[in-house]
Amino acid sequence: MKTRLDKNRGISLIELIVTLVILSILATVILPSAQMTMKRAREIELRRDLRLLRTAIDNYKKNYDQAVINHNILASLDKSGYPETLQVLIEGYDFGGLVNYKKKFLRKIPADPFNPPKPGEEPKWGLRSYTDEPDSPNWGGDDVYDVYSQSEDTAIDGTKYKDW
């Protein structure tokens, strides 16, 4: 003998449509939030990488200046004391005997999260030398005084990543 509960075991079309509408509303709310969270995470990574690179450049300069003060290196008019390339921060430098080894400032050059390199390429950063203008898009090639992102994208706060 069939009871009334046995007859109504399936779900009705209306229940199915209501469920799909609720899920689509949740998806439209969650998806932009997830995209914003991912962008914010990449921005945090960019700020951290810029700080890491700039700190390494500044530490190199401090060691160079100390070597000049200690007369380990002769001061030169054509040298600013900043590294010639970012690669020098990885390979290291002994500063004329200031330290008994090649002092390294980075293990590797971090990749720009908004301008990632292709597989097999070195990370690409915008570079400025000591003699370049603060907003110069071209690197003078003498040394590395500053780094910046080459991304033309706009940050959450409305600024350009290349201006950070």
Number of C-alpha atoms within 10 A of each C-alpha: 4 6 7 8 7 9 8 9 8 7 8 9 9 9 10 10 11 11 11 12 12 10 12 12 10 11 12 10 11 12 11 11 12 11 11 13 12 12 16 14 12 15 18 13 17 21 15 13 20 21 13 16 20 17 14 19 24 18 15 23 17 14 19 24 19 15 21 18 12 13 13 17 16 11 15 9 7 7 12 19 23 24 23 16 16 22 12 18 22 17 14 17 20 16 20 17 14 19 13 9 12 15 18 15 21 19 10 12 17 19 18 23 19 17 15 15 14 9 7 6 8 12 16 18 22 17 22 23 23 18 14 18 12 11 9 12 14 12 19 15 14 18 21 24 23 20 22 21 24 18 17 12 14 12 14 12 6 8 11 15 19 18 13 12
